[in-house]
């Protein structure tokens, strides 16, 4: 793609982030990072380079936004879709990682204008907040999301869980597995309604994910959608971790918690996934 055909624009207000707009593009991609809050312009540029418009969305932590992932209105994502539709995009694709994957699947469950979702290191259920809401209070827990002002059901976490470590960093995978087992009724209510999603779905998950059991989550999504008569693409690798690298990416690892996997496996899974991602565009 000729770089001169890509216009970069910083957006603020109701839709915030960085827009990479390709001339005459009819596909628009919304790129959602995870709990880092990063506006993932580099990933958005991957999509712009193949001729689609890409919006790296800032969905929390910005001016006028909730500082943490706490009761984020799903309407935030509907507004992003509105923006791309307004630019003339007739096909809307969401690409989300981790909490961004959680948001992408939830958005698609409630917005039929979303044609495809790429959920990288996904979850199959809604979890509680990461960080505070507007009141600055992180605990007691609240939902990560709201719809029409109503908090979405979520799986609570156990404050008495004993941390596990991998290579000197906390691995939270055991916490999520523990909470799914302990709070089974809440988990059933918090299941993301993937059965109603009309969008095409590609799930990307590593078996060595040390942050949460994303491959187990992905397989649950595949099973539930299959029972509903809907096909889902799952791209996985047993030794890849939470941080999946699409071609050309070199996203740094977290210094506070373990991702699992290794650079070779993470990049290999990203290359495999990219082939299916390109088909969605």
Long-range contacts (C-beta under 8 A, 24 or more apart in sequence): 1-48, 1-49, 1-50, 1-51, 6-48, 11-55, 11-83, 12-62, 12-63, 13-64, 14-79, 15-55, 15-57, 15-79, 15-80, 15-82, 15-83, 16-57, 16-58, 16-59, 16-62, 16-63, 16-65, 17-55, 17-56, 17-57, 17-58, 17-59, 18-44, 18-55, 18-56, 19-53, 19-54, 19-55, 19-56, 19-83, 20-44, 20-45, 20-47, 20-48, 20-53, 20-54, 20-55, 20-56, 21-48, 21-53, 21-87, 22-48, 22-51, 22-52, 22-53, 25-51, 25-52, 25-53, 25-87, 25-88, 25-89, 26-88, 26-89, 26-90, 26-91, 27-52, 27-53, 27-89, 27-90, 27-91, 27-92, 27-93, 27-281, 28-52, 28-53, 28-54, 28-55, 28-84, 28-85, 28-87, 28-89, 28-91, 28-92, 28-93, 29-53, 29-54, 29-55, 29-92, 29-93, 29-94, 29-95, 29-281, 30-54, 30-55, 30-57, 30-77, 30-80, 30-81, 30-84, 30-92, 30-93, 30-94, 30-95, 30-104, 31-55, 31-56, 31-57, 31-95, 31-96, 32-57, 32-59, 32-77, 32-94, 32-95, 32-96, 32-97, 32-100, 32-101, 32-103, 32-104, 33-97, 33-100, 34-96, 34-97, 34-98, 34-99, 34-100, 34-101, 34-121, 35-69, 35-98, 35-99, 35-130, 36-254, 37-61, 42-249, 43-95, 43-246, 43-249, 46-246, 46-247, 46-248, 46-249, 47-95, 47-281, 50-278, 50-281, 52-93, 52-281, 53-84, 53-87, 53-89, 55-80, 55-83, 55-84, 59-100, 59-103, 66-133, 66-134, 67-131, 67-132, 67-133, 67-134, 67-136, 68-129, 68-130, 68-131, 68-132, 68-133, 68-138, 69-99, 69-129, 69-130, 69-131, 69-144, 70-129, 70-130, 70-131, 70-132, 70-133, 70-138, 70-142, 70-143, 70-144, 71-129, 71-133, 71-142, 71-143, 71-144, 71-145, 71-146, 71-151, 72-103, 72-144, 72-145, 72-146, 73-145, 73-146, 73-147, 73-149, 74-103, 74-106, 74-107, 74-110, 74-145, 74-146, 74-147, 74-152, 75-147, 77-103, 77-104, 77-107, 77-111, 78-107, 78-110, 78-111, 81-107, 81-111, 81-113, 81-114, 85-113, 91-115, 91-116, 91-281, 92-116, 93-117, 93-118, 93-280, 93-281, 94-118, 94-199, 95-120, 95-277, 96-120, 96-122, 97-121, 97-244, 98-122, 98-123, 98-211, 98-212, 98-214, 98-242, 99-130, 99-144, 102-126, 102-127, 102-144, 102-192, 103-145, 105-192, 105-194, 105-197, 105-201, 105-221, 106-145, 106-152, 106-192, 108-197, 108-198, 108-199, 108-201, 109-192, 109-193, 109-194, 109-196, 109-197, 110-147, 112-198, 114-199, 115-199, 115-200, 116-199, 116-200, 116-201, 116-202, 116-280, 117-197, 117-199, 117-200, 117-201, 117-202, 118-202, 118-204, 118-273, 118-277, 118-280, 119-201, 119-202, 119-203, 119-204, 119-218, 119-221, 120-204, 120-205, 120-244, 120-273, 121-204, 121-205, 121-206, 121-209, 121-211, 121-212, 121-214, 121-242, 121-243, 121-244, 122-203, 122-204, 122-205, 122-214, 122-217, 122-218, 122-221, 123-192, 123-212, 123-214, 123-217, 124-191, 124-192, 124-194, 124-217, 124-218, 124-220, 124-221, 124-224, 125-154, 125-155, 125-180, 125-187, 125-190, 125-191, 125-192, 125-217, 126-152, 126-153, 126-154, 126-155, 126-190, 126-192, 127-154, 127-155, 127-157, 127-176, 127-190, 128-154, 128-155, 128-156, 128-157, 152-190, 153-186, 153-189, 153-190, 154-186, 154-190, 155-179, 155-180, 155-183, 155-186, 155-187, 155-190, 156-183, 156-186, 158-182, 165-258, 166-210, 166-258, 166-260, 167-258, 169-254, 169-255, 169-256, 169-257, 169-258, 170-256, 170-257, 170-258, 171-210, 171-211, 171-257, 171-258, 171-260, 172-210, 172-211, 172-212, 172-257, 172-258, 173-209, 173-210, 173-211, 173-212, 173-213, 173-260, 176-212, 176-213, 177-213, 191-224, 192-221, 194-221, 194-224, 194-225, 194-232, 195-224, 195-225, 195-227, 195-228, 195-230, 196-228, 197-225, 197-230, 200-233, 200-280, 201-225, 201-232, 201-233, 202-232, 202-233, 202-234, 202-235, 202-273, 202-276, 202-277, 202-280, 203-232, 203-233, 203-234, 203-235, 203-236, 204-235, 204-236, 204-244, 204-269, 204-270, 204-273, 205-234, 205-235, 205-236, 205-240, 206-236, 206-237, 206-238, 206-239, 206-240, 206-241, 206-242, 206-244, 206-260, 206-261, 206-265, 206-266, 206-269, 207-236, 207-237, 207-238, 207-239, 207-240, 208-238, 208-239, 208-240, 208-241, 208-260, 208-261, 208-262, 208-265, 209-240, 209-241, 209-242, 209-259, 209-260, 209-261, 210-241, 210-242, 210-257, 210-258, 210-259, 210-260, 210-261, 211-241, 211-242, 211-257, 211-258, 211-259, 211-260, 212-242, 214-242, 233-276, 235-269, 235-272, 235-273, 235-276, 236-269, 237-265, 237-268, 237-269, 237-272, 239-265, 240-265, 240-266, 240-268, 240-269, 241-265, 241-266, 244-269, 244-270, 244-273, 245-270, 246-270, 246-271, 246-273, 246-274, 246-277, 247-271, 247-274
